[in-house]
Amino acid sequence: MPGEVSTIFTVIDLCLKFLGLVRKGKLKRDERQDERITILYDVLSETQSYIARLNRGDKRDRNVERNLARSWRRASLQLRPIDPEFAQICFDKGSFWTDPDYWSHEDIKKAKIGIDNVCQKAKEMLKKSAI
């Protein structure tokens, strides 16, 4: 009987250690996902700010547009493990900022890279990550 009790405690101890490792792994995954989503929200905010300046009549700034292109592509790579379809949209958004004059309104709509659509998708992703 004492051997059985010792075995039970050993099994319980191992189970608790395993659950602790699983929890630590989940926390690391959650932190990484938060980092990925933060990258998305940063570039989304930068883009909205730049568009607002353009709408107020500011001149286009090719340096800002190049930075937006790089940031959208970085976001694309970060989001690929979470949502490959949305990652492609972000990649296309980067392509847009590489040469905005190349894209027609129809192209933007077809690629689903309009700022309102991207913002909505980002909100949906944030909701999903909270679950």
TORPA-4810 file (N, C-alpha, C, O; in nm, 3 decimals):
<nodes>
NODE_1_0.081_-0.120_0.000_0.000_0.000_0.000_0.085_0.127_0.000_0.055_0.220_-0.075_M
NODE_2_0.193_0.135_0.083_0.275_0.256_0.079_0.339_0.278_-0.058_0.356_0.392_-0.101_P
NODE_3_0.374_0.170_-0.126_0.429_0.184_-0.261_0.328_0.239_-0.359_0.364_0.317_-0.448_G
NODE_4_0.201_0.201_-0.343_0.094_0.251_-0.431_0.073_0.400_-0.409_0.056_0.475_-0.505_E
NODE_5_0.075_0.443_-0.284_0.057_0.586_-0.252_0.172_0.666_-0.311_0.152_0.773_-0.369_V
NODE_6_0.292_0.613_-0.297_0.410_0.680_-0.353_0.399_0.691_-0.504_0.432_0.794_-0.562_S
NODE_7_0.352_0.583_-0.569_0.335_0.584_-0.714_0.228_0.685_-0.755_0.245_0.756_-0.854_T
NODE_8_0.119_0.691_-0.680_0.012_0.787_-0.711_0.065_0.929_-0.702_0.039_1.012_-0.790_I
NODE_9_0.141_0.958_-0.595_0.196_1.093_-0.581_0.296_1.125_-0.692_0.302_1.238_-0.741_F
NODE_10_0.372_1.026_-0.733_0.466_1.046_-0.843_0.391_1.078_-0.972_0.430_1.168_-1.046_T
NODE_11_0.285_1.004_-0.998_0.204_1.028_-1.119_0.140_1.166_-1.113_0.142_1.239_-1.212_V
NODE_12_0.085_1.201_-0.998_0.023_1.334_-0.982_0.128_1.443_-1.003_0.101_1.543_-1.070_I
NODE_13_0.246_1.424_-0.945_0.354_1.522_-0.961_0.393_1.538_-1.108_0.412_1.650_-1.155_D
NODE_14_0.405_1.427_-1.178_0.438_1.433_-1.321_0.329_1.503_-1.401_0.359_1.582_-1.491_L
NODE_15_0.203_1.476_-1.368_0.092_1.541_-1.436_0.094_1.691_-1.414_0.074_1.769_-1.507_C
NODE_16_0.120_1.733_-1.291_0.125_1.876_-1.260_0.241_1.944_-1.333_0.227_2.055_-1.383_L
NODE_17_0.355_1.875_-1.339_0.469_1.930_-1.412_0.435_1.943_-1.561_0.467_2.044_-1.623_K
NODE_18_0.371_1.841_-1.616_0.331_1.845_-1.757_0.235_1.961_-1.783_0.252_2.036_-1.879_F
NODE_19_0.135_1.976_-1.697_0.039_2.086_-1.713_0.108_2.221_-1.702_0.072_2.315_-1.773_L
NODE_20_0.206_2.231_-1.615_0.283_2.354_-1.603_0.358_2.386_-1.730_0.362_2.501_-1.774_G
NODE_21_0.418_2.284_-1.791_0.489_2.304_-1.918_0.393_2.344_-2.029_0.424_2.431_-2.110_L
NODE_22_0.277_2.280_-2.033_0.177_2.315_-2.134_0.135_2.459_-2.116_0.124_2.533_-2.213_V
NODE_23_0.110_2.501_-1.992_0.068_2.638_-1.965_0.176_2.738_-2.006_0.146_2.840_-2.068_R
NODE_24_0.303_2.708_-1.973_0.412_2.796_-2.013_0.419_2.808_-2.165_0.439_2.917_-2.218_K
NODE_25_0.403_2.697_-2.234_0.404_2.699_-2.380_0.292_2.782_-2.436_0.311_2.856_-2.533_G
NODE_26_0.173_2.772_-2.376_0.059_2.851_-2.422_0.084_2.999_-2.398_0.052_3.082_-2.483_K
NODE_27_0.142_3.032_-2.283_0.172_3.172_-2.255_0.271_3.227_-2.357_0.256_3.340_-2.404_L
NODE_28_0.373_3.149_-2.391_0.470_3.193_-2.491_0.403_3.213_-2.626_0.431_3.310_-2.696_K
NODE_29_0.314_3.119_-2.663_0.243_3.132_-2.790_0.155_3.256_-2.789_0.150_3.330_-2.888_R
NODE_30_0.085_3.281_-2.678_-0.002_3.397_-2.668_0.078_3.526_-2.679_0.036_3.621_-2.745_D
NODE_31_0.195_3.531_-2.613_0.280_3.649_-2.620_0.328_3.672_-2.762_0.330_3.785_-2.809_E
NODE_32_0.366_3.567_-2.831_0.415_3.577_-2.969_0.302_3.625_-3.060_0.323_3.709_-3.147_R
NODE_33_0.183_3.572_-3.039_0.069_3.615_-3.120_0.039_3.763_-3.094_0.008_3.837_-3.187_Q
NODE_34_0.047_3.805_-2.969_0.027_3.946_-2.937_0.129_4.034_-3.008_0.096_4.142_-3.058_D
NODE_35_0.255_3.988_-3.012_0.360_4.063_-3.083_0.327_4.075_-3.231_0.344_4.181_-3.291_E
NODE_36_0.280_3.967_-3.289_0.245_3.967_-3.431_0.131_4.064_-3.459_0.135_4.138_-3.557_R
NODE_37_0.030_4.063_-3.376_-0.086_4.150_-3.395_-0.046_4.296_-3.370_-0.099_4.386_-3.435_I
NODE_38_0.045_4.319_-3.276_0.092_4.456_-3.251_0.161_4.512_-3.375_0.143_4.629_-3.408_T
NODE_39_0.240_4.431_-3.443_0.306_4.474_-3.566_0.201_4.517_-3.668_0.216_4.618_-3.735_I
NODE_40_0.094_4.439_-3.679_-0.015_4.474_-3.770_-0.079_4.607_-3.732_-0.097_4.694_-3.817_L
NODE_41_-0.113_4.622_-3.605_-0.179_4.745_-3.561_-0.089_4.867_-3.575_-0.138_4.977_-3.602_Y
NODE_42_0.042_4.850_-3.558_0.134_4.962_-3.577_0.132_5.011_-3.722_0.121_5.131_-3.747_D
NODE_43_0.143_4.918_-3.816_0.144_4.960_-3.957_0.007_5.011_-4.000_-0.002_5.101_-4.083_V
NODE_44_-0.098_4.955_-3.946_-0.232_5.002_-3.977_-0.249_5.147_-3.930_-0.304_5.230_-4.002_L
NODE_45_-0.202_5.176_-3.810_-0.209_5.311_-3.755_-0.126_5.409_-3.838_-0.171_5.520_-3.869_S
NODE_46_-0.004_5.368_-3.874_0.083_5.453_-3.957_0.016_5.483_-4.091_0.021_5.596_-4.140_E
NODE_47_-0.047_5.382_-4.148_-0.112_5.398_-4.278_-0.232_5.491_-4.267_-0.250_5.580_-4.351_T
NODE_48_-0.314_5.473_-4.166_-0.431_5.560_-4.147_-0.387_5.705_-4.126_-0.451_5.797_-4.177_Q
NODE_49_-0.282_5.724_-4.052_-0.230_5.858_-4.028_-0.182_5.922_-4.158_-0.211_6.038_-4.185_S
NODE_50_-0.110_5.846_-4.239_-0.059_5.898_-4.366_-0.174_5.931_-4.461_-0.173_6.035_-4.526_Y
NODE_51_-0.272_5.843_-4.469_-0.389_5.868_-4.555_-0.462_5.993_-4.509_-0.507_6.073_-4.591_I
NODE_52_-0.475_6.011_-4.378_-0.541_6.131_-4.325_-0.464_6.257_-4.367_-0.525_6.357_-4.403_A
NODE_53_-0.332_6.251_-4.362_-0.252_6.368_-4.406_-0.274_6.395_-4.555_-0.287_6.510_-4.596_R
NODE_54_-0.279_6.290_-4.635_-0.304_6.307_-4.779_-0.442_6.368_-4.801_-0.459_6.456_-4.886_L
NODE_55_-0.541_6.322_-4.726_-0.677_6.375_-4.739_-0.687_6.521_-4.697_-0.775_6.593_-4.744_N
NODE_56_-0.597_6.566_-4.611_-0.594_6.707_-4.570_-0.520_6.793_-4.671_-0.515_6.915_-4.657_R
NODE_57_-0.461_6.729_-4.772_-0.394_6.805_-4.877_-0.243_6.800_-4.873_-0.178_6.865_-4.955_G
NODE_58_-0.185_6.725_-4.781_-0.039_6.711_-4.779_0.008_6.640_-4.905_-0.065_6.561_-4.964_D
NODE_59_0.131_6.671_-4.946_0.188_6.605_-5.063_0.232_6.464_-5.028_0.264_6.433_-4.913_K
NODE_60_0.232_6.378_-5.130_0.280_6.242_-5.112_0.426_6.244_-5.070_0.503_6.330_-5.112_R
NODE_61_0.462_6.148_-4.989_0.598_6.136_-4.939_0.647_5.996_-4.973_0.606_5.898_-4.910_D
NODE_62_0.735_5.985_-5.072_0.783_5.854_-5.119_0.857_5.779_-5.008_0.853_5.656_-5.004_R
NODE_63_0.925_5.852_-4.920_0.994_5.783_-4.809_0.893_5.716_-4.716_0.914_5.603_-4.674_N
NODE_64_0.785_5.786_-4.685_0.680_5.727_-4.600_0.621_5.606_-4.671_0.599_5.502_-4.608_V
NODE_65_0.595_5.618_-4.800_0.535_5.509_-4.876_0.627_5.387_-4.882_0.580_5.274_-4.874_E
NODE_66_0.757_5.409_-4.897_0.852_5.297_-4.895_0.852_5.228_-4.759_0.856_5.105_-4.750_R
NODE_67_0.848_5.308_-4.653_0.844_5.251_-4.518_0.715_5.173_-4.495_0.716_5.067_-4.433_N
NODE_68_0.603_5.225_-4.546_0.476_5.154_-4.533_0.483_5.021_-4.609_0.435_4.919_-4.559_L
NODE_69_0.541_5.023_-4.728_0.554_4.899_-4.807_0.633_4.794_-4.728_0.592_4.678_-4.721_A
NODE_70_0.746_4.835_-4.669_0.827_4.740_-4.589_0.750_4.692_-4.467_0.753_4.574_-4.433_R
NODE_71_0.680_4.783_-4.401_0.607_4.747_-4.279_0.492_4.652_-4.309_0.468_4.559_-4.231_S
NODE_72_0.421_4.673_-4.419_0.311_4.583_-4.455_0.365_4.445_-4.490_0.302_4.344_-4.456_W
NODE_73_0.479_4.440_-4.556_0.536_4.308_-4.589_0.586_4.238_-4.463_0.575_4.116_-4.451_R
NODE_74_0.642_4.314_-4.371_0.685_4.255_-4.243_0.563_4.200_-4.169_0.567_4.089_-4.116_R
NODE_75_0.456_4.277_-4.166_0.333_4.231_-4.101_0.284_4.104_-4.169_0.238_4.011_-4.102_A
NODE_76_0.294_4.100_-4.301_0.250_3.982_-4.376_0.325_3.857_-4.329_0.264_3.753_-4.305_S
NODE_77_0.455_3.867_-4.317_0.535_3.752_-4.274_0.500_3.711_-4.131_0.496_3.592_-4.100_L
NODE_78_0.475_3.808_-4.046_0.442_3.777_-3.907_0.304_3.712_-3.894_0.283_3.630_-3.805_Q
NODE_79_0.211_3.749_-3.981_0.073_3.700_-3.970_0.050_3.566_-4.040_-0.052_3.501_-4.019_L
NODE_80_0.144_3.526_-4.123_0.126_3.403_-4.200_0.091_3.282_-4.114_0.004_3.204_-4.153_R
NODE_81_0.155_3.262_-3.996_0.117_3.145_-3.914_-0.023_3.157_-3.853_-0.084_3.056_-3.819_P
NODE_82_-0.072_3.278_-3.838_-0.202_3.300_-3.775_-0.315_3.293_-3.878_-0.416_3.227_-3.856_I
NODE_83_-0.296_3.364_-3.991_-0.402_3.375_-4.092_-0.338_3.397_-4.229_-0.316_3.511_-4.269_D
NODE_84_-0.307_3.289_-4.302_-0.239_3.301_-4.431_-0.314_3.389_-4.532_-0.251_3.461_-4.610_P
NODE_85_-0.446_3.384_-4.532_-0.523_3.465_-4.628_-0.505_3.614_-4.598_-0.482_3.694_-4.689_E
NODE_86_-0.515_3.650_-4.472_-0.497_3.790_-4.434_-0.351_3.833_-4.455_-0.324_3.948_-4.490_F
NODE_87_-0.258_3.740_-4.432_-0.116_3.770_-4.458_-0.096_3.808_-4.604_-0.017_3.898_-4.635_A
NODE_88_-0.165_3.741_-4.695_-0.155_3.774_-4.837_-0.210_3.914_-4.864_-0.153_3.989_-4.943_Q
NODE_89_-0.319_3.948_-4.799_-0.376_4.082_-4.814_-0.273_4.186_-4.768_-0.255_4.289_-4.833_I
NODE_90_-0.207_4.159_-4.656_-0.106_4.252_-4.606_0.012_4.262_-4.703_0.067_4.370_-4.723_C
NODE_91_0.051_4.150_-4.762_0.158_4.152_-4.861_0.118_4.238_-4.981_0.197_4.319_-5.030_F
NODE_92_-0.005_4.221_-5.027_-0.055_4.301_-5.138_-0.063_4.449_-5.101_-0.040_4.536_-5.185_D
NODE_93_-0.095_4.477_-4.975_-0.098_4.616_-4.928_0.043_4.674_-4.938_0.059_4.791_-4.974_K
NODE_94_0.144_4.595_-4.906_0.283_4.639_-4.923_0.316_4.665_-5.069_0.384_4.762_-5.101_G
NODE_95_0.267_4.579_-5.156_0.288_4.600_-5.300_0.223_4.730_-5.346_0.279_4.803_-5.427_S
NODE_96_0.106_4.758_-5.292_0.037_4.883_-5.325_0.126_5.002_-5.290_0.143_5.092_-5.372_F
NODE_97_0.181_5.004_-5.169_0.260_5.120_-5.127_0.394_5.129_-5.199_0.458_5.234_-5.197_W
NODE_98_0.437_5.020_-5.262_0.558_5.025_-5.344_0.535_5.115_-5.465_0.624_5.188_-5.506_T
NODE_99_0.413_5.107_-5.521_0.379_5.190_-5.638_0.229_5.216_-5.642_0.157_5.151_-5.718_D
NODE_100_0.179_5.309_-5.559_0.035_5.334_-5.552_-0.028_5.374_-5.686_-0.146_5.348_-5.709_P
NODE_101_0.049_5.438_-5.773_-0.006_5.483_-5.901_-0.042_5.367_-5.993_-0.123_5.382_-6.085_D
NODE_102_0.019_5.253_-5.970_-0.004_5.134_-6.053_-0.141_5.073_-6.027_-0.198_5.007_-6.114_Y
NODE_103_-0.195_5.094_-5.908_-0.318_5.028_-5.865_-0.440_5.114_-5.895_-0.446_5.231_-5.855_W
NODE_104_-0.537_5.057_-5.964_-0.665_5.125_-5.987_-0.757_5.099_-5.868_-0.729_5.012_-5.786_S
NODE_105_-0.866_5.173_-5.860_-0.964_5.150_-5.753_-1.020_5.008_-5.762_-1.045_4.943_-5.661_H
NODE_106_-1.038_4.961_-5.884_-1.089_4.825_-5.905_-0.988_4.720_-5.856_-1.025_4.620_-5.795_E
NODE_107_-0.859_4.745_-5.884_-0.753_4.653_-5.836_-0.752_4.647_-5.684_-0.739_4.539_-5.625_D
NODE_108_-0.764_4.761_-5.621_-0.765_4.769_-5.475_-0.883_4.692_-5.418_-0.870_4.617_-5.321_I
NODE_109_-0.998_4.711_-5.480_-1.119_4.642_-5.434_-1.105_4.490_-5.453_-1.138_4.412_-5.365_K
NODE_110_-1.056_4.451_-5.570_-1.042_4.309_-5.601_-0.943_4.240_-5.506_-0.965_4.126_-5.466_K
NODE_111_-0.834_4.309_-5.472_-0.733_4.253_-5.383_-0.772_4.266_-5.235_-0.703_4.214_-5.147_A
NODE_112_-0.881_4.336_-5.210_-0.932_4.356_-5.073_-0.832_4.429_-4.983_-0.818_4.397_-4.865_K
NODE_113_-0.760_4.527_-5.042_-0.658_4.598_-4.965_-0.699_4.740_-4.929_-0.617_4.818_-4.881_I
NODE_114_-0.825_4.775_-4.952_-0.872_4.906_-4.908_-0.855_4.918_-4.757_-0.871_4.819_-4.685_G
NODE_115_-0.822_5.037_-4.709_-0.791_5.054_-4.567_-0.908_5.013_-4.478_-0.886_4.957_-4.370_I
NODE_116_-1.031_5.039_-4.521_-1.147_5.000_-4.439_-1.158_4.848_-4.427_-1.188_4.796_-4.319_D
NODE_117_-1.134_4.778_-4.537_-1.139_4.631_-4.535_-1.028_4.574_-4.448_-1.051_4.483_-4.368_N
NODE_118_-0.907_4.628_-4.462_-0.794_4.578_-4.384_-0.818_4.605_-4.235_-0.787_4.520_-4.151_V
NODE_119_-0.872_4.720_-4.203_-0.902_4.754_-4.064_-1.006_4.656_-4.007_-0.992_4.610_-3.894_C
NODE_120_-1.108_4.626_-4.083_-1.211_4.532_-4.038_-1.152_4.394_-4.015_-1.183_4.329_-3.915_Q
NODE_121_-1.068_4.349_-4.108_-1.003_4.217_-4.092_-0.915_4.214_-3.967_-0.909_4.114_-3.897_K
NODE_122_-0.846_4.325_-3.941_-0.760_4.333_-3.823_-0.844_4.323_-3.695_-0.805_4.257_-3.600_A
NODE_123_-0.959_4.388_-3.694_-1.049_4.380_-3.578_-1.097_4.237_-3.558_-1.103_4.188_-3.445_K
NODE_124_-1.131_4.170_-3.667_-1.176_4.030_-3.657_-1.065_3.942_-3.601_-1.091_3.852_-3.520_E
NODE_125_-0.942_3.967_-3.645_-0.830_3.888_-3.597_-0.810_3.911_-3.448_-0.781_3.817_-3.374_M
NODE_126_-0.825_4.034_-3.403_-0.809_4.063_-3.262_-0.915_3.991_-3.179_-0.886_3.939_-3.071_L
NODE_127_-1.038_3.987_-3.230_-1.144_3.914_-3.160_-1.110_3.766_-3.150_-1.126_3.706_-3.044_K
NODE_128_-1.065_3.707_-3.260_-1.033_3.565_-3.261_-0.919_3.534_-3.164_-0.919_3.429_-3.099_K
NODE_129_-0.823_3.623_-3.155_-0.706_3.595_-3.070_-0.742_3.605_-2.922_-0.670_3.552_-2.837_S
NODE_130_-0.851_3.672_-2.890_-0.893_3.686_-2.750_-0.964_3.562_-2.698_-0.982_3.545_-2.578_A
NODE_131_-1.004_3.476_-2.790_-1.081_3.356_-2.750_-0.988_3.249_-2.700_-1.033_3.141_-2.662_I
</nodes>
